[in-house]
Structures are given as C-alpha cells and as structure tokens.
Amino acid sequence: MNNKIIFIIKVLILSAGLSFFIKYGGPYLSIPSTAINALIAVLIPPIVVGILLGWRLLQEVENVE
C-alpha cells in the first residue's frame, strides 16, 4: 500500500514539473507551428511506447524459452 502511494506522489510531482516547464519554458522555444511539427508531437509518444512494449514482449518471449 505504501509503495503505491509513493509511486502516485512521484508521478504527480513529475507531472507538475513537466506542466510547469511547458507553461513557462515553452514560449522560449522557437518551434514553428506547422502541420509536420504537430504530427511529430502527436505521433512520437505512442511510437516510443509501442517500441518499449514490443521490446519488453520480446524479452519475455526469450525468457520463456
């Protein structure tokens, strides 16, 4: 139970820090608002998660054999 609470607190702190960085540090980045940049911002997270989950699946398949 205690580990779950600590994990939730860590996620909340990380989320708050990222929010703060995006809100106050974002305007200092000079990224033009184009369709390509929007696609990159939207598609990179699911691609990274898919790669990580696929890698994890391959490791589990190798451990079973």
CHARMM internal coordinates of N, CA and C (Angstrom, degrees):
IC EDIT
DIST 1 N 1 CA 1.4527
DIST 1 CA 1 C 1.5282
ANGL 1 N 1 CA 1 C 110.64
DIST 1 C 2 N 1.3257
ANGL 1 CA 1 C 2 N 115.61
DIHE 1 N 1 CA 1 C 2 N -43.77
DIST 2 N 2 CA 1.4524
ANGL 1 C 2 N 2 CA 120.19
DIHE 1 CA 1 C 2 N 2 CA -178.45
DIST 2 CA 2 C 1.5274
ANGL 2 N 2 CA 2 C 111.44
DIHE 1 C 2 N 2 CA 2 C -64.61
DIST 2 C 3 N 1.3522
ANGL 2 CA 2 C 3 N 116.73
DIHE 2 N 2 CA 2 C 3 N -36.93
DIST 3 N 3 CA 1.4620
ANGL 2 C 3 N 3 CA 120.42
DIHE 2 CA 2 C 3 N 3 CA 179.62
DIST 3 CA 3 C 1.5292
ANGL 3 N 3 CA 3 C 111.24
DIHE 2 C 3 N 3 CA 3 C -64.88
DIST 3 C 4 N 1.3225
ANGL 3 CA 3 C 4 N 117.21
DIHE 3 N 3 CA 3 C 4 N -36.31
DIST 4 N 4 CA 1.4583
ANGL 3 C 4 N 4 CA 120.70
DIHE 3 CA 3 C 4 N 4 CA 179.89
DIST 4 CA 4 C 1.5286
ANGL 4 N 4 CA 4 C 110.45
DIHE 3 C 4 N 4 CA 4 C -66.53
DIST 4 C 5 N 1.3086
ANGL 4 CA 4 C 5 N 116.83
DIHE 4 N 4 CA 4 C 5 N -40.81
DIST 5 N 5 CA 1.4669
ANGL 4 C 5 N 5 CA 120.53
DIHE 4 CA 4 C 5 N 5 CA 179.88
DIST 5 CA 5 C 1.5272
ANGL 5 N 5 CA 5 C 110.38
DIHE 4 C 5 N 5 CA 5 C -65.77
DIST 5 C 6 N 1.3152
ANGL 5 CA 5 C 6 N 116.49
DIHE 5 N 5 CA 5 C 6 N -42.81
DIST 6 N 6 CA 1.4695
ANGL 5 C 6 N 6 CA 120.15
DIHE 5 CA 5 C 6 N 6 CA 178.68
DIST 6 CA 6 C 1.5209
ANGL 6 N 6 CA 6 C 110.31
DIHE 5 C 6 N 6 CA 6 C -63.06
DIST 6 C 7 N 1.3260
ANGL 6 CA 6 C 7 N 117.04
DIHE 6 N 6 CA 6 C 7 N -41.83
DIST 7 N 7 CA 1.4677
ANGL 6 C 7 N 7 CA 120.73
DIHE 6 CA 6 C 7 N 7 CA 178.19
DIST 7 CA 7 C 1.5273
ANGL 7 N 7 CA 7 C 111.09
DIHE 6 C 7 N 7 CA 7 C -61.34
DIST 7 C 8 N 1.3240
ANGL 7 CA 7 C 8 N 117.16
DIHE 7 N 7 CA 7 C 8 N -44.56
DIST 8 N 8 CA 1.4701
ANGL 7 C 8 N 8 CA 121.06
DIHE 7 CA 7 C 8 N 8 CA 179.55
DIST 8 CA 8 C 1.5192
ANGL 8 N 8 CA 8 C 110.70
DIHE 7 C 8 N 8 CA 8 C -63.23
DIST 8 C 9 N 1.3201
ANGL 8 CA 8 C 9 N 117.31
DIHE 8 N 8 CA 8 C 9 N -40.59
DIST 9 N 9 CA 1.4698
ANGL 8 C 9 N 9 CA 120.82
DIHE 8 CA 8 C 9 N 9 CA 178.82
DIST 9 CA 9 C 1.5333
ANGL 9 N 9 CA 9 C 110.14
DIHE 8 C 9 N 9 CA 9 C -64.43
DIST 9 C 10 N 1.3380
ANGL 9 CA 9 C 10 N 117.21
DIHE 9 N 9 CA 9 C 10 N -41.65
DIST 10 N 10 CA 1.4633
ANGL 9 C 10 N 10 CA 120.11
DIHE 9 CA 9 C 10 N 10 CA 178.33
DIST 10 CA 10 C 1.5244
ANGL 10 N 10 CA 10 C 111.22
DIHE 9 C 10 N 10 CA 10 C -62.62
DIST 10 C 11 N 1.3328
ANGL 10 CA 10 C 11 N 116.61
DIHE 10 N 10 CA 10 C 11 N -42.48
DIST 11 N 11 CA 1.4669
ANGL 10 C 11 N 11 CA 120.26
DIHE 10 CA 10 C 11 N 11 CA 179.41
DIST 11 CA 11 C 1.5258
ANGL 11 N 11 CA 11 C 110.11
DIHE 10 C 11 N 11 CA 11 C -64.30
DIST 11 C 12 N 1.3197
ANGL 11 CA 11 C 12 N 117.60
DIHE 11 N 11 CA 11 C 12 N -41.73
DIST 12 N 12 CA 1.4644
ANGL 11 C 12 N 12 CA 120.93
DIHE 11 CA 11 C 12 N 12 CA 179.19
DIST 12 CA 12 C 1.5276
ANGL 12 N 12 CA 12 C 111.49
DIHE 11 C 12 N 12 CA 12 C -63.73
DIST 12 C 13 N 1.3296
ANGL 12 CA 12 C 13 N 117.27
DIHE 12 N 12 CA 12 C 13 N -42.26
DIST 13 N 13 CA 1.4655
ANGL 12 C 13 N 13 CA 120.82
DIHE 12 CA 12 C 13 N 13 CA 179.07
DIST 13 CA 13 C 1.5247
ANGL 13 N 13 CA 13 C 110.51
DIHE 12 C 13 N 13 CA 13 C -65.15
DIST 13 C 14 N 1.3353
ANGL 13 CA 13 C 14 N 116.84
DIHE 13 N 13 CA 13 C 14 N -44.19
DIST 14 N 14 CA 1.4625
ANGL 13 C 14 N 14 CA 120.45
DIHE 13 CA 13 C 14 N 14 CA 178.12
DIST 14 CA 14 C 1.5247
ANGL 14 N 14 CA 14 C 111.11
DIHE 13 C 14 N 14 CA 14 C -62.31
DIST 14 C 15 N 1.3211
ANGL 14 CA 14 C 15 N 116.48
DIHE 14 N 14 CA 14 C 15 N -42.11
DIST 15 N 15 CA 1.4576
ANGL 14 C 15 N 15 CA 121.11
DIHE 14 CA 14 C 15 N 15 CA 179.18
DIST 15 CA 15 C 1.5308
ANGL 15 N 15 CA 15 C 111.19
DIHE 14 C 15 N 15 CA 15 C -64.09
DIST 15 C 16 N 1.3219
ANGL 15 CA 15 C 16 N 116.89
DIHE 15 N 15 CA 15 C 16 N -42.65
DIST 16 N 16 CA 1.4604
ANGL 15 C 16 N 16 CA 120.56
DIHE 15 CA 15 C 16 N 16 CA 178.85
DIST 16 CA 16 C 1.5304
ANGL 16 N 16 CA 16 C 110.47
DIHE 15 C 16 N 16 CA 16 C -64.23
DIST 16 C 17 N 1.3308
ANGL 16 CA 16 C 17 N 117.06
DIHE 16 N 16 CA 16 C 17 N -40.98
DIST 17 N 17 CA 1.4614
ANGL 16 C 17 N 17 CA 120.55
DIHE 16 CA 16 C 17 N 17 CA 178.62
DIST 17 CA 17 C 1.5199
ANGL 17 N 17 CA 17 C 111.88
DIHE 16 C 17 N 17 CA 17 C -64.20
DIST 17 C 18 N 1.3251
ANGL 17 CA 17 C 18 N 116.47
DIHE 17 N 17 CA 17 C 18 N -42.45
DIST 18 N 18 CA 1.4623
ANGL 17 C 18 N 18 CA 120.45
DIHE 17 CA 17 C 18 N 18 CA 178.17
DIST 18 CA 18 C 1.5224
ANGL 18 N 18 CA 18 C 110.81
DIHE 17 C 18 N 18 CA 18 C -65.50
DIST 18 C 19 N 1.3189
ANGL 18 CA 18 C 19 N 116.87
DIHE 18 N 18 CA 18 C 19 N -40.70
DIST 19 N 19 CA 1.4707
ANGL 18 C 19 N 19 CA 121.05
DIHE 18 CA 18 C 19 N 19 CA 177.31
DIST 19 CA 19 C 1.5293
ANGL 19 N 19 CA 19 C 110.89
DIHE 18 C 19 N 19 CA 19 C -61.13
DIST 19 C 20 N 1.3140
ANGL 19 CA 19 C 20 N 115.40
DIHE 19 N 19 CA 19 C 20 N -44.57
DIST 20 N 20 CA 1.4622
ANGL 19 C 20 N 20 CA 120.38
DIHE 19 CA 19 C 20 N 20 CA 179.65
DIST 20 CA 20 C 1.5219
ANGL 20 N 20 CA 20 C 110.31
DIHE 19 C 20 N 20 CA 20 C -61.30
DIST 20 C 21 N 1.3404
ANGL 20 CA 20 C 21 N 116.62
DIHE 20 N 20 CA 20 C 21 N -43.77
DIST 21 N 21 CA 1.4594
ANGL 20 C 21 N 21 CA 121.11
DIHE 20 CA 20 C 21 N 21 CA 179.86
DIST 21 CA 21 C 1.5278
ANGL 21 N 21 CA 21 C 111.02
DIHE 20 C 21 N 21 CA 21 C -63.54
DIST 21 C 22 N 1.3149
ANGL 21 CA 21 C 22 N 117.32
DIHE 21 N 21 CA 21 C 22 N -42.85
DIST 22 N 22 CA 1.4629
ANGL 21 C 22 N 22 CA 120.54
DIHE 21 CA 21 C 22 N 22 CA -179.68
DIST 22 CA 22 C 1.5266
ANGL 22 N 22 CA 22 C 110.66
DIHE 21 C 22 N 22 CA 22 C -66.26
DIST 22 C 23 N 1.3394
ANGL 22 CA 22 C 23 N 116.59
DIHE 22 N 22 CA 22 C 23 N -42.50
DIST 23 N 23 CA 1.4648
ANGL 22 C 23 N 23 CA 119.74
DIHE 22 CA 22 C 23 N 23 CA -176.11
DIST 23 CA 23 C 1.5314
ANGL 23 N 23 CA 23 C 111.83
DIHE 22 C 23 N 23 CA 23 C -69.08
DIST 23 C 24 N 1.3351
ANGL 23 CA 23 C 24 N 116.98
DIHE 23 N 23 CA 23 C 24 N -45.82
DIST 24 N 24 CA 1.4574
ANGL 23 C 24 N 24 CA 119.25
DIHE 23 CA 23 C 24 N 24 CA -173.77
DIST 24 CA 24 C 1.5303
ANGL 24 N 24 CA 24 C 114.02
DIHE 23 C 24 N 24 CA 24 C -99.71
DIST 24 C 25 N 1.3193
ANGL 24 CA 24 C 25 N 118.56
DIHE 24 N 24 CA 24 C 25 N -23.36
DIST 25 N 25 CA 1.4558
ANGL 24 C 25 N 25 CA 121.10
DIHE 24 CA 24 C 25 N 25 CA 179.94
DIST 25 CA 25 C 1.5099
ANGL 25 N 25 CA 25 C 112.91
DIHE 24 C 25 N 25 CA 25 C -97.38
DIST 25 C 26 N 1.3133
ANGL 25 CA 25 C 26 N 116.91
DIHE 25 N 25 CA 25 C 26 N -21.61
DIST 26 N 26 CA 1.4608
ANGL 25 C 26 N 26 CA 121.63
DIHE 25 CA 25 C 26 N 26 CA -177.69
DIST 26 CA 26 C 1.5108
ANGL 26 N 26 CA 26 C 114.78
DIHE 25 C 26 N 26 CA 26 C -58.63
DIST 26 C 27 N 1.3232
ANGL 26 CA 26 C 27 N 118.70
DIHE 26 N 26 CA 26 C 27 N -45.15
DIST 27 N 27 CA 1.4705
ANGL 26 C 27 N 27 CA 118.64
DIHE 26 CA 26 C 27 N 27 CA -179.26
DIST 27 CA 27 C 1.5303
ANGL 27 N 27 CA 27 C 113.83
DIHE 26 C 27 N 27 CA 27 C -62.18
DIST 27 C 28 N 1.3270
ANGL 27 CA 27 C 28 N 117.77
DIHE 27 N 27 CA 27 C 28 N -20.76
DIST 28 N 28 CA 1.4611
ANGL 27 C 28 N 28 CA 119.95
DIHE 27 CA 27 C 28 N 28 CA 179.46
DIST 28 CA 28 C 1.5299
ANGL 28 N 28 CA 28 C 112.44
DIHE 27 C 28 N 28 CA 28 C -78.85
DIST 28 C 29 N 1.3315
ANGL 28 CA 28 C 29 N 117.26
DIHE 28 N 28 CA 28 C 29 N -15.56
DIST 29 N 29 CA 1.4616
ANGL 28 C 29 N 29 CA 120.19
DIHE 28 CA 28 C 29 N 29 CA 176.92
DIST 29 CA 29 C 1.5218
ANGL 29 N 29 CA 29 C 108.63
DIHE 28 C 29 N 29 CA 29 C -82.71
DIST 29 C 30 N 1.2997
ANGL 29 CA 29 C 30 N 116.19
DIHE 29 N 29 CA 29 C 30 N 132.10
DIST 30 N 30 CA 1.4570
ANGL 29 C 30 N 30 CA 119.12
DIHE 29 CA 29 C 30 N 30 CA -178.86
DIST 30 CA 30 C 1.5314
ANGL 30 N 30 CA 30 C 109.87
DIHE 29 C 30 N 30 CA 30 C -98.86
DIST 30 C 31 N 1.3230
ANGL 30 CA 30 C 31 N 115.04
DIHE 30 N 30 CA 30 C 31 N 74.17
DIST 31 N 31 CA 1.4584
ANGL 30 C 31 N 31 CA 120.96
DIHE 30 CA 30 C 31 N 31 CA 178.67
DIST 31 CA 31 C 1.5213
ANGL 31 N 31 CA 31 C 107.38
DIHE 30 C 31 N 31 CA 31 C -104.60
DIST 31 C 32 N 1.3174
ANGL 31 CA 31 C 32 N 117.63
DIHE 31 N 31 CA 31 C 32 N 119.02
DIST 32 N 32 CA 1.4691
ANGL 31 C 32 N 32 CA 118.90
DIHE 31 CA 31 C 32 N 32 CA -179.58
DIST 32 CA 32 C 1.5294
ANGL 32 N 32 CA 32 C 111.07
DIHE 31 C 32 N 32 CA 32 C -68.72
DIST 32 C 33 N 1.3153
ANGL 32 CA 32 C 33 N 115.80
DIHE 32 N 32 CA 32 C 33 N 145.86
DIST 33 N 33 CA 1.4666
ANGL 32 C 33 N 33 CA 120.10
DIHE 32 CA 32 C 33 N 33 CA -178.96
DIST 33 CA 33 C 1.5256
ANGL 33 N 33 CA 33 C 109.31
DIHE 32 C 33 N 33 CA 33 C -87.79
DIST 33 C 34 N 1.3286
ANGL 33 CA 33 C 34 N 114.76
DIHE 33 N 33 CA 33 C 34 N 91.16
DIST 34 N 34 CA 1.4576
ANGL 33 C 34 N 34 CA 120.72
DIHE 33 CA 33 C 34 N 34 CA 178.13
DIST 34 CA 34 C 1.5272
ANGL 34 N 34 CA 34 C 108.93
DIHE 33 C 34 N 34 CA 34 C -120.43
DIST 34 C 35 N 1.3206
ANGL 34 CA 34 C 35 N 115.34
DIHE 34 N 34 CA 34 C 35 N 166.95
DIST 35 N 35 CA 1.4582
ANGL 34 C 35 N 35 CA 120.07
DIHE 34 CA 34 C 35 N 35 CA 179.62
DIST 35 CA 35 C 1.5294
ANGL 35 N 35 CA 35 C 110.89
DIHE 34 C 35 N 35 CA 35 C -64.86
DIST 35 C 36 N 1.3171
ANGL 35 CA 35 C 36 N 117.32
DIHE 35 N 35 CA 35 C 36 N -36.64
DIST 36 N 36 CA 1.4699
ANGL 35 C 36 N 36 CA 120.71
DIHE 35 CA 35 C 36 N 36 CA -179.94
DIST 36 CA 36 C 1.5215
ANGL 36 N 36 CA 36 C 110.66
DIHE 35 C 36 N 36 CA 36 C -64.37
DIST 36 C 37 N 1.3278
ANGL 36 CA 36 C 37 N 117.81
DIHE 36 N 36 CA 36 C 37 N -44.28
DIST 37 N 37 CA 1.4587
ANGL 36 C 37 N 37 CA 121.11
DIHE 36 CA 36 C 37 N 37 CA 179.15
DIST 37 CA 37 C 1.5294
ANGL 37 N 37 CA 37 C 111.14
DIHE 36 C 37 N 37 CA 37 C -64.88
DIST 37 C 38 N 1.3164
ANGL 37 CA 37 C 38 N 117.28
DIHE 37 N 37 CA 37 C 38 N -36.88
DIST 38 N 38 CA 1.4648
ANGL 37 C 38 N 38 CA 120.49
DIHE 37 CA 37 C 38 N 38 CA 177.01
DIST 38 CA 38 C 1.5242
ANGL 38 N 38 CA 38 C 110.42
DIHE 37 C 38 N 38 CA 38 C -65.15
DIST 38 C 39 N 1.3313
ANGL 38 CA 38 C 39 N 117.29
DIHE 38 N 38 CA 38 C 39 N -42.94
DIST 39 N 39 CA 1.4622
ANGL 38 C 39 N 39 CA 120.41
DIHE 38 CA 38 C 39 N 39 CA 177.82
DIST 39 CA 39 C 1.5229
ANGL 39 N 39 CA 39 C 111.57
DIHE 38 C 39 N 39 CA 39 C -63.09
DIST 39 C 40 N 1.3091
ANGL 39 CA 39 C 40 N 116.66
DIHE 39 N 39 CA 39 C 40 N -41.03
DIST 40 N 40 CA 1.4613
ANGL 39 C 40 N 40 CA 120.43
DIHE 39 CA 39 C 40 N 40 CA 177.95
DIST 40 CA 40 C 1.5265
ANGL 40 N 40 CA 40 C 110.13
DIHE 39 C 40 N 40 CA 40 C -61.44
DIST 40 C 41 N 1.3232
ANGL 40 CA 40 C 41 N 117.40
DIHE 40 N 40 CA 40 C 41 N -46.50
DIST 41 N 41 CA 1.4635
ANGL 40 C 41 N 41 CA 121.27
DIHE 40 CA 40 C 41 N 41 CA -178.79
DIST 41 CA 41 C 1.5212
ANGL 41 N 41 CA 41 C 112.03
DIHE 40 C 41 N 41 CA 41 C -64.03
DIST 41 C 42 N 1.3392
ANGL 41 CA 41 C 42 N 117.11
DIHE 41 N 41 CA 41 C 42 N -33.31
DIST 42 N 42 CA 1.4607
ANGL 41 C 42 N 42 CA 120.55
DIHE 41 CA 41 C 42 N 42 CA -178.09
DIST 42 CA 42 C 1.5272
ANGL 42 N 42 CA 42 C 111.44
DIHE 41 C 42 N 42 CA 42 C -82.88
DIST 42 C 43 N 1.3249
ANGL 42 CA 42 C 43 N 118.56
DIHE 42 N 42 CA 42 C 43 N -36.44
DIST 43 N 43 CA 1.4609
ANGL 42 C 43 N 43 CA 120.86
DIHE 42 CA 42 C 43 N 43 CA -172.52
DIST 43 CA 43 C 1.5283
ANGL 43 N 43 CA 43 C 115.09
DIHE 42 C 43 N 43 CA 43 C -90.94
DIST 43 C 44 N 1.3153
ANGL 43 CA 43 C 44 N 118.83
DIHE 43 N 43 CA 43 C 44 N -22.98
DIST 44 N 44 CA 1.4663
ANGL 43 C 44 N 44 CA 120.37
DIHE 43 CA 43 C 44 N 44 CA -177.88
DIST 44 CA 44 C 1.5355
ANGL 44 N 44 CA 44 C 112.16
DIHE 43 C 44 N 44 CA 44 C -62.30
DIST 44 C 45 N 1.3292
ANGL 44 CA 44 C 45 N 121.29
DIHE 44 N 44 CA 44 C 45 N -48.63
DIST 45 N 45 CA 1.4724
ANGL 44 C 45 N 45 CA 119.09
DIHE 44 CA 44 C 45 N 45 CA -177.79
DIST 45 CA 45 C 1.5336
ANGL 45 N 45 CA 45 C 114.13
DIHE 44 C 45 N 45 CA 45 C -58.16
DIST 45 C 46 N 1.3525
ANGL 45 CA 45 C 46 N 120.62
DIHE 45 N 45 CA 45 C 46 N -48.31
DIST 46 N 46 CA 1.4648
ANGL 45 C 46 N 46 CA 117.55
DIHE 45 CA 45 C 46 N 46 CA 179.40
DIST 46 CA 46 C 1.5306
ANGL 46 N 46 CA 46 C 113.34
DIHE 45 C 46 N 46 CA 46 C -66.27
DIST 46 C 47 N 1.3288
ANGL 46 CA 46 C 47 N 117.12
DIHE 46 N 46 CA 46 C 47 N -31.48
DIST 47 N 47 CA 1.4632
ANGL 46 C 47 N 47 CA 119.51
DIHE 46 CA 46 C 47 N 47 CA 177.86
DIST 47 CA 47 C 1.5261
ANGL 47 N 47 CA 47 C 109.97
DIHE 46 C 47 N 47 CA 47 C -66.53
DIST 47 C 48 N 1.3193
ANGL 47 CA 47 C 48 N 117.10
DIHE 47 N 47 CA 47 C 48 N -44.21
DIST 48 N 48 CA 1.4685
ANGL 47 C 48 N 48 CA 120.88
DIHE 47 CA 47 C 48 N 48 CA 179.10
DIST 48 CA 48 C 1.5307
ANGL 48 N 48 CA 48 C 110.44
DIHE 47 C 48 N 48 CA 48 C -63.00
DIST 48 C 49 N 1.3202
ANGL 48 CA 48 C 49 N 117.20
DIHE 48 N 48 CA 48 C 49 N -45.09
DIST 49 N 49 CA 1.4688
ANGL 48 C 49 N 49 CA 120.60
DIHE 48 CA 48 C 49 N 49 CA 179.24
DIST 49 CA 49 C 1.5256
ANGL 49 N 49 CA 49 C 110.14
DIHE 48 C 49 N 49 CA 49 C -63.02
DIST 49 C 50 N 1.3202
ANGL 49 CA 49 C 50 N 118.17
DIHE 49 N 49 CA 49 C 50 N -41.52
DIST 50 N 50 CA 1.4591
ANGL 49 C 50 N 50 CA 121.46
DIHE 49 CA 49 C 50 N 50 CA 177.80
DIST 50 CA 50 C 1.5177
ANGL 50 N 50 CA 50 C 112.25
DIHE 49 C 50 N 50 CA 50 C -61.71
DIST 50 C 51 N 1.3214
ANGL 50 CA 50 C 51 N 116.87
DIHE 50 N 50 CA 50 C 51 N -42.01
DIST 51 N 51 CA 1.4624
ANGL 50 C 51 N 51 CA 120.80
DIHE 50 CA 50 C 51 N 51 CA 178.33
DIST 51 CA 51 C 1.5257
ANGL 51 N 51 CA 51 C 110.48
DIHE 50 C 51 N 51 CA 51 C -64.12
DIST 51 C 52 N 1.3296
ANGL 51 CA 51 C 52 N 116.55
DIHE 51 N 51 CA 51 C 52 N -44.89
DIST 52 N 52 CA 1.4646
ANGL 51 C 52 N 52 CA 119.68
DIHE 51 CA 51 C 52 N 52 CA -179.88
DIST 52 CA 52 C 1.5252
ANGL 52 N 52 CA 52 C 111.86
DIHE 51 C 52 N 52 CA 52 C -64.32
DIST 52 C 53 N 1.3268
ANGL 52 CA 52 C 53 N 117.38
DIHE 52 N 52 CA 52 C 53 N -42.31
DIST 53 N 53 CA 1.4597
ANGL 52 C 53 N 53 CA 119.95
DIHE 52 CA 52 C 53 N 53 CA 179.30
DIST 53 CA 53 C 1.5314
ANGL 53 N 53 CA 53 C 111.26
DIHE 52 C 53 N 53 CA 53 C -68.57
DIST 53 C 54 N 1.3185
ANGL 53 CA 53 C 54 N 117.47
DIHE 53 N 53 CA 53 C 54 N -37.91
DIST 54 N 54 CA 1.4608
ANGL 53 C 54 N 54 CA 120.60
DIHE 53 CA 53 C 54 N 54 CA 176.30
DIST 54 CA 54 C 1.5125
ANGL 54 N 54 CA 54 C 111.78
DIHE 53 C 54 N 54 CA 54 C -63.68
DIST 54 C 55 N 1.3227
ANGL 54 CA 54 C 55 N 116.45
DIHE 54 N 54 CA 54 C 55 N -40.76
DIST 55 N 55 CA 1.4594
ANGL 54 C 55 N 55 CA 121.63
DIHE 54 CA 54 C 55 N 55 CA 178.30
DIST 55 CA 55 C 1.5280
ANGL 55 N 55 CA 55 C 110.10
DIHE 54 C 55 N 55 CA 55 C -63.74
DIST 55 C 56 N 1.3316
ANGL 55 CA 55 C 56 N 115.59
DIHE 55 N 55 CA 55 C 56 N -42.52
DIST 56 N 56 CA 1.4624
ANGL 55 C 56 N 56 CA 120.40
DIHE 55 CA 55 C 56 N 56 CA 178.77
DIST 56 CA 56 C 1.5333
ANGL 56 N 56 CA 56 C 110.69
DIHE 55 C 56 N 56 CA 56 C -64.17
DIST 56 C 57 N 1.3225
ANGL 56 CA 56 C 57 N 117.28
DIHE 56 N 56 CA 56 C 57 N -40.52
DIST 57 N 57 CA 1.4566
ANGL 56 C 57 N 57 CA 121.52
DIHE 56 CA 56 C 57 N 57 CA 178.21
DIST 57 CA 57 C 1.5271
ANGL 57 N 57 CA 57 C 110.58
DIHE 56 C 57 N 57 CA 57 C -62.64
DIST 57 C 58 N 1.3250
ANGL 57 CA 57 C 58 N 117.10
DIHE 57 N 57 CA 57 C 58 N -43.05
DIST 58 N 58 CA 1.4657
ANGL 57 C 58 N 58 CA 120.33
DIHE 57 CA 57 C 58 N 58 CA 178.37
DIST 58 CA 58 C 1.5270
ANGL 58 N 58 CA 58 C 111.83
DIHE 57 C 58 N 58 CA 58 C -62.86
DIST 58 C 59 N 1.3308
ANGL 58 CA 58 C 59 N 116.82
DIHE 58 N 58 CA 58 C 59 N -37.54
DIST 59 N 59 CA 1.4607
ANGL 58 C 59 N 59 CA 120.06
DIHE 58 CA 58 C 59 N 59 CA 177.65
DIST 59 CA 59 C 1.5230
ANGL 59 N 59 CA 59 C 110.96
DIHE 58 C 59 N 59 CA 59 C -65.91
DIST 59 C 60 N 1.3299
ANGL 59 CA 59 C 60 N 117.69
DIHE 59 N 59 CA 59 C 60 N -39.66
DIST 60 N 60 CA 1.4562
ANGL 59 C 60 N 60 CA 120.42
DIHE 59 CA 59 C 60 N 60 CA 179.12
DIST 60 CA 60 C 1.5193
ANGL 60 N 60 CA 60 C 111.28
DIHE 59 C 60 N 60 CA 60 C -68.31
DIST 60 C 61 N 1.3280
ANGL 60 CA 60 C 61 N 117.73
DIHE 60 N 60 CA 60 C 61 N -38.02
DIST 61 N 61 CA 1.4619
ANGL 60 C 61 N 61 CA 121.35
DIHE 60 CA 60 C 61 N 61 CA 178.76
DIST 61 CA 61 C 1.5340
ANGL 61 N 61 CA 61 C 109.23
DIHE 60 C 61 N 61 CA 61 C -64.69
DIST 61 C 62 N 1.3236
ANGL 61 CA 61 C 62 N 117.96
DIHE 61 N 61 CA 61 C 62 N -39.81
DIST 62 N 62 CA 1.4529
ANGL 61 C 62 N 62 CA 121.20
DIHE 61 CA 61 C 62 N 62 CA 179.13
DIST 62 CA 62 C 1.5364
ANGL 62 N 62 CA 62 C 110.83
DIHE 61 C 62 N 62 CA 62 C -67.59
DIST 62 C 63 N 1.3155
ANGL 62 CA 62 C 63 N 117.94
DIHE 62 N 62 CA 62 C 63 N -35.02
DIST 63 N 63 CA 1.4680
ANGL 62 C 63 N 63 CA 121.49
DIHE 62 CA 62 C 63 N 63 CA 179.92
DIST 63 CA 63 C 1.5157
ANGL 63 N 63 CA 63 C 111.65
DIHE 62 C 63 N 63 CA 63 C -71.80
DIST 63 C 64 N 1.3325
ANGL 63 CA 63 C 64 N 118.84
DIHE 63 N 63 CA 63 C 64 N -29.69
DIST 64 N 64 CA 1.4536
ANGL 63 C 64 N 64 CA 121.99
DIHE 63 CA 63 C 64 N 64 CA 179.79
DIST 64 CA 64 C 1.5134
ANGL 64 N 64 CA 64 C 110.20
DIHE 63 C 64 N 64 CA 64 C -69.89
DIST 64 C 65 N 1.3097
ANGL 64 CA 64 C 65 N 116.47
DIHE 64 N 64 CA 64 C 65 N -39.38
DIST 65 N 65 CA 1.4657
ANGL 64 C 65 N 65 CA 121.03
DIHE 64 CA 64 C 65 N 65 CA -178.06
DIST 65 CA 65 C 1.4734
ANGL 65 N 65 CA 65 C 108.83
DIHE 64 C 65 N 65 CA 65 C -75.56
END
COOR INIT
IC SEED 1 N 1 CA 1 C
IC BUILD
